[in-house]
Amino acid sequence: MRANRLVLGVSAVLAVVPVLFLVSLSLRGVDDIQHGGWLPARVRWDNWPSAFDTVPLARMLTNSWLIALGATVLTALIATPTAYFTARAGRSGQRLYSVLLAAYCAPPVVAVLPLYFLLKSVGLTNSVVGLALVNGLANVPVAVWLLDGFVRRVPKDLEEAAWVDGATTTGAMVRIVLPLVVPGLVAASLVCFFLAYNEFLFAVSFSQSPASQALTVGLSLFQGDRTVQFGQQAAASLVAIVPVYVLAVAAQRLLIGGLSQGAVK
C-alpha cells in the first residue's frame, strides 16, 4: 500500500511540476528566464495581457476546440462501423484492420501535400472545417484500434438472436452492439479529442489565416528572428492546456475505465 502511494505521489509531482514551471515562466522577463532559476526574480504580470495582444489567443483557442470537437465526432461516426467490420468480418476485417494500422504508422508529413491540394480543390484551406475533416480522418485508425477489442467482447449470440427476430446487420449493430461499447466509444473519443487538439503539422500547413488557425500554431508565433518571448509563450501555453487539464480530470474515470474494459479479454 505504501509503495503504491509512493508511486502515485511521484507520478503526481512529475505531472504537476512542468505546469508550475510554466506558471513561473509566465511571470518572468526574458533576461530573468535566460539567467536560469525556478522562481522569478521579479514578478511580471504584463506577460499575460501581452500574450493576448501578440496573437489572437481567444480566437485560436475557440478554433482549437471547434476543430477537436468536429474531428472527434467525425472519427466516431466512421470508426464505430469500421471497428464492427474489423471485429466481425473475419479475414476481410483483419485485412482492413492491418491496412488502417499500417497507414497510421506512416509519417504524417508524407500526406501534407496531397491533402493540401485536395482541400484547396474543395475550398477548405484556411478553414476550421477543413482542419476538422483532416484530423477526423487521420484519427480513425486510432479509434478503430481502441474500439475493436470492445466489439470482440460483445457475444455474437446477442446479434444472432436479434437477426432471428428480424433485425438487419446494421440494426443489430446499432441496437445491440453500440450500447454495449459506449464506454469504449467514450474513451476512444477522448483520446482522439486530445490528439486533434494537440495536432500541429496539419494546422500549420493548411491554415495561414489567423481567423482559422489553431492555438498550437499561435504558440509558435512567439518565436521571433532573434528573440523568443518565453514569458508570453508560457502564458499562452497555460491558456491552451488548462481547459484540457480540466476536461481530462473530469473525464478520467470514463477514460481509464473505458480503456481498462477494452483491455480485458
C-alpha positions as a Markdown table, in Angstrom:
| # | Residue | x | y | z |
|---|---|---|---|---|
| 1 | Met | 0.0 | 0.0 | 0.0 |
| 2 | Arg | 2.8 | 2.4 | 0.9 |
| 3 | Ala | 4.6 | 1.6 | -2.3 |
| 4 | Asn | 1.5 | 2.3 | -4.3 |
| 5 | Arg | 1.1 | 5.7 | -2.6 |
| 6 | Leu | 4.7 | 6.5 | -3.1 |
| 7 | Val | 4.4 | 5.7 | -6.9 |
| 8 | Leu | 1.2 | 7.8 | -7.1 |
| 9 | Gly | 2.9 | 10.6 | -5.2 |
| 10 | Val | 5.9 | 10.7 | -7.5 |
| 11 | Ser | 3.7 | 10.5 | -10.6 |
| 12 | Ala | 1.6 | 13.4 | -9.4 |
| 13 | Val | 4.7 | 15.5 | -8.7 |
| 14 | Leu | 6.1 | 14.7 | -12.2 |
| 15 | Ala | 2.8 | 15.7 | -13.7 |
| 16 | Val | 2.4 | 19.0 | -11.8 |
| 17 | Val | 6.0 | 20.3 | -11.8 |
| 18 | Pro | 6.0 | 21.2 | -15.5 |
| 19 | Val | 2.8 | 23.1 | -15.1 |
| 20 | Leu | 4.1 | 25.0 | -12.1 |
| 21 | Phe | 7.3 | 25.8 | -14.0 |
| 22 | Leu | 5.1 | 27.2 | -16.8 |
| 23 | Val | 3.4 | 29.4 | -14.3 |
| 24 | Ser | 6.8 | 30.7 | -13.1 |
| 25 | Leu | 8.0 | 31.4 | -16.7 |
| 26 | Ser | 4.8 | 33.3 | -17.4 |
| 27 | Leu | 5.7 | 35.7 | -14.6 |
| 28 | Arg | 9.3 | 36.4 | -15.7 |
| 29 | Gly | 11.0 | 38.6 | -18.2 |
| 30 | Val | 13.3 | 37.3 | -21.0 |
| 31 | Asp | 16.5 | 38.2 | -19.2 |
| 32 | Asp | 15.3 | 36.6 | -15.9 |
| 33 | Ile | 14.5 | 33.4 | -17.8 |
| 34 | Gln | 17.8 | 33.3 | -19.6 |
| 35 | His | 19.6 | 33.6 | -16.3 |
| 36 | Gly | 18.0 | 30.4 | -15.1 |
| 37 | Gly | 16.4 | 29.5 | -11.9 |
| 38 | Trp | 12.9 | 28.2 | -10.9 |
| 39 | Leu | 11.4 | 31.3 | -9.4 |
| 40 | Pro | 11.1 | 34.8 | -10.8 |
| 41 | Ala | 13.4 | 37.4 | -9.5 |
| 42 | Arg | 10.7 | 40.0 | -10.2 |
| 43 | Val | 7.1 | 39.1 | -10.9 |
| 44 | Arg | 5.9 | 40.5 | -14.2 |
| 45 | Trp | 2.1 | 40.3 | -14.8 |
| 46 | Asp | 2.4 | 42.1 | -18.2 |
| 47 | Asn | 3.2 | 38.8 | -20.0 |
| 48 | Trp | -0.4 | 37.8 | -19.8 |
| 49 | Pro | -2.1 | 40.8 | -21.5 |
| 50 | Ser | 0.9 | 41.0 | -23.9 |
| 51 | Ala | 0.3 | 37.4 | -24.9 |
| 52 | Phe | -3.3 | 38.2 | -25.9 |
| 53 | Asp | -2.1 | 41.3 | -27.8 |
| 54 | Thr | 0.7 | 39.4 | -29.7 |
| 55 | Val | -1.6 | 36.7 | -31.2 |
| 56 | Pro | -5.4 | 36.4 | -31.1 |
| 57 | Leu | -5.4 | 33.7 | -28.4 |
| 58 | Ala | -9.1 | 33.7 | -27.6 |
| 59 | Arg | -10.0 | 33.1 | -31.3 |
| 60 | Met | -7.3 | 30.5 | -31.7 |
| 61 | Leu | -8.5 | 28.7 | -28.5 |
| 62 | Thr | -12.0 | 28.7 | -29.9 |
| 63 | Asn | -10.7 | 27.3 | -33.2 |
| 64 | Ser | -8.8 | 24.5 | -31.5 |
| 65 | Trp | -11.9 | 23.4 | -29.6 |
| 66 | Leu | -14.1 | 23.5 | -32.7 |
| 67 | Ile | -11.5 | 21.6 | -34.7 |
| 68 | Ala | -11.1 | 19.0 | -31.9 |
| 69 | Leu | -14.8 | 18.6 | -31.4 |
| 70 | Gly | -15.6 | 18.3 | -35.1 |
| 71 | Ala | -12.8 | 15.9 | -35.7 |
| 72 | Thr | -13.9 | 13.7 | -32.7 |
| 73 | Val | -17.5 | 13.5 | -34.0 |
| 74 | Leu | -16.3 | 12.6 | -37.5 |
| 75 | Thr | -13.9 | 10.0 | -36.1 |
| 76 | Ala | -16.6 | 8.4 | -34.0 |
| 77 | Leu | -19.1 | 8.2 | -36.9 |
| 78 | Ile | -16.5 | 6.5 | -39.2 |
| 79 | Ala | -14.7 | 4.4 | -36.6 |
| 80 | Thr | -17.7 | 2.7 | -35.0 |
| 81 | Pro | -19.0 | 0.8 | -38.0 |
| 82 | Thr | -15.4 | 0.2 | -39.2 |
| 83 | Ala | -14.5 | -1.4 | -35.9 |
| 84 | Tyr | -17.6 | -3.5 | -36.1 |
| 85 | Phe | -16.5 | -4.7 | -39.5 |
| 86 | Thr | -12.9 | -5.4 | -38.5 |
| 87 | Ala | -14.1 | -7.4 | -35.5 |
| 88 | Arg | -16.9 | -9.4 | -37.3 |
| 89 | Ala | -15.9 | -9.8 | -40.9 |
| 90 | Gly | -13.2 | -12.5 | -40.5 |
| 91 | Arg | -10.3 | -12.2 | -42.8 |
| 92 | Ser | -11.6 | -9.2 | -44.7 |
| 93 | Gly | -11.9 | -7.4 | -41.4 |
| 94 | Gln | -8.4 | -8.4 | -40.4 |
| 95 | Arg | -7.0 | -7.1 | -43.7 |
| 96 | Leu | -8.8 | -3.7 | -43.2 |
| 97 | Tyr | -7.5 | -3.6 | -39.6 |
| 98 | Ser | -4.0 | -4.2 | -40.8 |
| 99 | Val | -4.2 | -1.6 | -43.6 |
| 100 | Leu | -5.5 | 1.1 | -41.2 |
| 101 | Leu | -2.8 | 0.5 | -38.6 |
| 102 | Ala | -0.1 | 0.4 | -41.4 |
| 103 | Ala | -1.4 | 3.7 | -42.7 |
| 104 | Tyr | -1.2 | 5.3 | -39.3 |
| 105 | Cys | 2.4 | 4.2 | -38.9 |
| 106 | Ala | 3.4 | 6.3 | -41.9 |
| 107 | Pro | 4.8 | 9.7 | -41.1 |
| 108 | Pro | 2.1 | 12.3 | -41.4 |
| 109 | Val | 4.3 | 14.6 | -43.4 |
| 110 | Val | 4.0 | 12.4 | -46.5 |
| 111 | Ala | 0.3 | 13.2 | -46.7 |
| 112 | Val | 0.6 | 17.0 | -46.3 |
| 113 | Leu | 1.0 | 17.9 | -50.0 |
| 114 | Pro | -1.8 | 15.6 | -51.3 |
| 115 | Leu | -4.1 | 16.7 | -48.5 |
| 116 | Tyr | -3.4 | 20.4 | -49.2 |
| 117 | Phe | -4.3 | 20.1 | -52.9 |
| 118 | Leu | -7.4 | 18.1 | -52.0 |
| 119 | Leu | -8.6 | 20.7 | -49.5 |
| 120 | Lys | -7.7 | 23.5 | -52.0 |
| 121 | Ser | -9.8 | 21.9 | -54.7 |
| 122 | Val | -12.9 | 22.0 | -52.5 |
| 123 | Gly | -12.1 | 25.4 | -50.9 |
| 124 | Leu | -11.4 | 24.1 | -47.4 |
| 125 | Thr | -7.9 | 25.6 | -46.9 |
| 126 | Asn | -7.8 | 28.3 | -44.2 |
| 127 | Ser | -10.9 | 26.7 | -42.8 |
| 128 | Val | -11.8 | 25.2 | -39.4 |
| 129 | Val | -14.0 | 22.7 | -41.2 |
| 130 | Gly | -11.0 | 21.6 | -43.3 |
| 131 | Leu | -8.8 | 21.0 | -40.3 |
| 132 | Ala | -11.6 | 19.2 | -38.5 |
| 133 | Leu | -12.1 | 17.0 | -41.6 |
| 134 | Val | -8.4 | 16.1 | -41.9 |
| 135 | Asn | -7.9 | 15.4 | -38.2 |
| 136 | Gly | -11.1 | 13.4 | -38.0 |
| 137 | Leu | -10.0 | 11.1 | -40.8 |
| 138 | Ala | -6.4 | 10.9 | -39.5 |
| 139 | Asn | -7.5 | 9.6 | -36.1 |
| 140 | Val | -9.8 | 6.9 | -37.5 |
| 141 | Pro | -7.1 | 4.2 | -37.2 |
| 142 | Val | -6.5 | 5.0 | -33.5 |
| 143 | Ala | -10.3 | 4.9 | -32.7 |
| 144 | Val | -10.7 | 1.6 | -34.6 |
| 145 | Trp | -7.7 | 0.1 | -32.8 |
| 146 | Leu | -9.3 | 1.1 | -29.4 |
| 147 | Leu | -12.9 | 0.0 | -30.3 |
| 148 | Asp | -12.0 | -3.3 | -32.0 |
| 149 | Gly | -11.4 | -5.0 | -28.6 |
| 150 | Phe | -14.7 | -3.8 | -27.2 |
| 151 | Val | -16.7 | -5.1 | -30.2 |
| 152 | Arg | -15.0 | -8.5 | -29.9 |
| 153 | Arg | -16.1 | -8.7 | -26.3 |
| 154 | Val | -19.7 | -8.5 | -27.2 |
| 155 | Pro | -21.1 | -12.1 | -27.6 |
| 156 | Lys | -22.2 | -12.9 | -31.1 |
| 157 | Asp | -25.1 | -14.8 | -29.7 |
| 158 | Leu | -26.8 | -11.5 | -28.9 |
| 159 | Glu | -26.6 | -10.4 | -32.5 |
| 160 | Glu | -27.8 | -13.8 | -33.8 |
| 161 | Ala | -30.8 | -13.5 | -31.5 |
| 162 | Ala | -31.6 | -10.1 | -33.0 |
| 163 | Trp | -31.2 | -11.5 | -36.5 |
| 164 | Val | -33.7 | -14.3 | -35.7 |
| 165 | Asp | -36.1 | -11.6 | -34.6 |
| 166 | Gly | -35.8 | -9.9 | -38.0 |
| 167 | Ala | -33.1 | -7.3 | -37.3 |
| 168 | Thr | -30.7 | -6.4 | -40.1 |
| 169 | Thr | -26.9 | -6.4 | -39.5 |
| 170 | Thr | -27.0 | -2.6 | -39.2 |
| 171 | Gly | -29.9 | -2.8 | -36.8 |
| 172 | Ala | -28.2 | -5.3 | -34.6 |
| 173 | Met | -25.1 | -3.2 | -34.5 |
| 174 | Val | -27.0 | -0.1 | -33.6 |
| 175 | Arg | -29.4 | -1.7 | -31.1 |
| 176 | Ile | -27.3 | -4.4 | -29.6 |
| 177 | Val | -23.5 | -3.8 | -30.0 |
| 178 | Leu | -23.4 | 0.0 | -29.8 |
| 179 | Pro | -25.0 | 0.4 | -26.3 |
| 180 | Leu | -22.5 | -2.2 | -25.0 |
| 181 | Val | -19.4 | -0.5 | -26.4 |
| 182 | Val | -20.4 | 3.0 | -25.2 |
| 183 | Pro | -17.6 | 3.0 | -22.5 |
| 184 | Gly | -15.0 | 2.2 | -25.2 |
| 185 | Leu | -16.5 | 4.8 | -27.6 |
| 186 | Val | -16.3 | 7.5 | -24.9 |
| 187 | Ala | -12.7 | 6.6 | -24.1 |
| 188 | Ala | -11.7 | 6.5 | -27.8 |
| 189 | Ser | -13.4 | 9.8 | -28.4 |
| 190 | Leu | -11.5 | 11.4 | -25.5 |
| 191 | Val | -8.2 | 10.1 | -26.9 |
| 192 | Cys | -9.0 | 11.4 | -30.4 |
| 193 | Phe | -10.1 | 14.7 | -29.0 |
| 194 | Phe | -6.7 | 15.2 | -27.3 |
| 195 | Leu | -4.9 | 14.1 | -30.4 |
| 196 | Ala | -6.8 | 16.6 | -32.6 |
| 197 | Tyr | -6.4 | 19.4 | -30.0 |
| 198 | Asn | -2.6 | 19.0 | -29.9 |
| 199 | Glu | -2.0 | 18.5 | -33.6 |
| 200 | Phe | 0.4 | 21.0 | -35.2 |
| 201 | Leu | 1.6 | 19.8 | -38.6 |
| 202 | Phe | -1.8 | 19.9 | -40.4 |
| 203 | Ala | -2.7 | 23.1 | -38.5 |
| 204 | Val | 0.3 | 25.0 | -39.7 |
| 205 | Ser | 0.2 | 23.5 | -43.2 |
| 206 | Phe | -3.4 | 24.1 | -44.1 |
| 207 | Ser | -4.2 | 27.4 | -42.4 |
| 208 | Gln | -2.3 | 30.6 | -42.8 |
| 209 | Ser | -5.2 | 32.9 | -41.7 |
| 210 | Pro | -5.4 | 33.9 | -38.0 |
| 211 | Ala | -9.2 | 33.5 | -38.3 |
| 212 | Ser | -8.8 | 29.8 | -38.7 |
| 213 | Gln | -5.5 | 29.0 | -37.1 |
| 214 | Ala | -5.4 | 26.6 | -34.1 |
| 215 | Leu | -3.7 | 27.5 | -30.8 |
| 216 | Thr | -0.8 | 25.2 | -31.4 |
| 217 | Val | 0.1 | 27.4 | -34.4 |
| 218 | Gly | -0.3 | 30.5 | -32.2 |
| 219 | Leu | 2.2 | 29.2 | -29.7 |
| 220 | Ser | 4.9 | 29.1 | -32.4 |
| 221 | Leu | 4.3 | 32.7 | -33.3 |
| 222 | Phe | 6.0 | 34.0 | -30.1 |
| 223 | Gln | 9.4 | 33.0 | -31.6 |
| 224 | Gly | 11.0 | 35.9 | -33.5 |
| 225 | Asp | 14.1 | 36.1 | -35.6 |
| 226 | Arg | 16.4 | 36.9 | -32.7 |
| 227 | Thr | 14.4 | 36.6 | -29.5 |
| 228 | Val | 11.7 | 34.3 | -28.1 |
| 229 | Gln | 9.0 | 35.8 | -25.8 |
| 230 | Phe | 9.3 | 32.9 | -23.3 |
| 231 | Gly | 7.1 | 34.6 | -20.7 |
| 232 | Gln | 4.3 | 35.3 | -23.2 |
| 233 | Gln | 4.6 | 31.9 | -24.7 |
| 234 | Ala | 4.3 | 30.3 | -21.3 |
| 235 | Ala | 1.2 | 32.3 | -20.5 |
| 236 | Ala | -0.3 | 31.2 | -23.9 |
| 237 | Ser | 0.6 | 27.6 | -23.1 |
| 238 | Leu | -1.2 | 27.8 | -19.8 |
| 239 | Val | -4.3 | 29.2 | -21.6 |
| 240 | Ala | -4.1 | 26.2 | -24.0 |
| 241 | Ile | -3.6 | 23.4 | -21.5 |
| 242 | Val | -5.8 | 24.4 | -18.5 |
| 243 | Pro | -9.1 | 23.7 | -20.3 |
| 244 | Val | -7.8 | 20.3 | -21.4 |
| 245 | Tyr | -6.5 | 19.5 | -18.0 |
| 246 | Val | -9.9 | 20.3 | -16.5 |
| 247 | Leu | -11.5 | 18.0 | -19.1 |
| 248 | Ala | -9.0 | 15.2 | -18.5 |
| 249 | Val | -9.5 | 15.4 | -14.7 |
| 250 | Ala | -13.3 | 15.5 | -15.1 |
| 251 | Ala | -13.4 | 12.5 | -17.5 |
| 252 | Gln | -10.5 | 10.5 | -16.0 |
| 253 | Arg | -12.9 | 7.8 | -14.7 |
| 254 | Leu | -14.5 | 7.4 | -18.1 |
| 255 | Leu | -11.2 | 7.4 | -19.9 |
| 256 | Ile | -9.4 | 4.9 | -17.6 |
| 257 | Gly | -12.5 | 2.7 | -17.0 |
| 258 | Gly | -13.2 | 2.5 | -20.7 |
| 259 | Leu | -9.6 | 1.7 | -21.7 |
| 260 | Ser | -9.4 | -0.9 | -18.9 |
| 261 | Gln | -12.6 | -2.6 | -20.0 |
| 262 | Gly | -11.2 | -2.8 | -23.6 |
| 263 | Ala | -8.0 | -4.4 | -22.4 |
| 264 | Val | -9.8 | -7.2 | -20.5 |
| 265 | Lys | -10.5 | -10.3 | -22.7 |
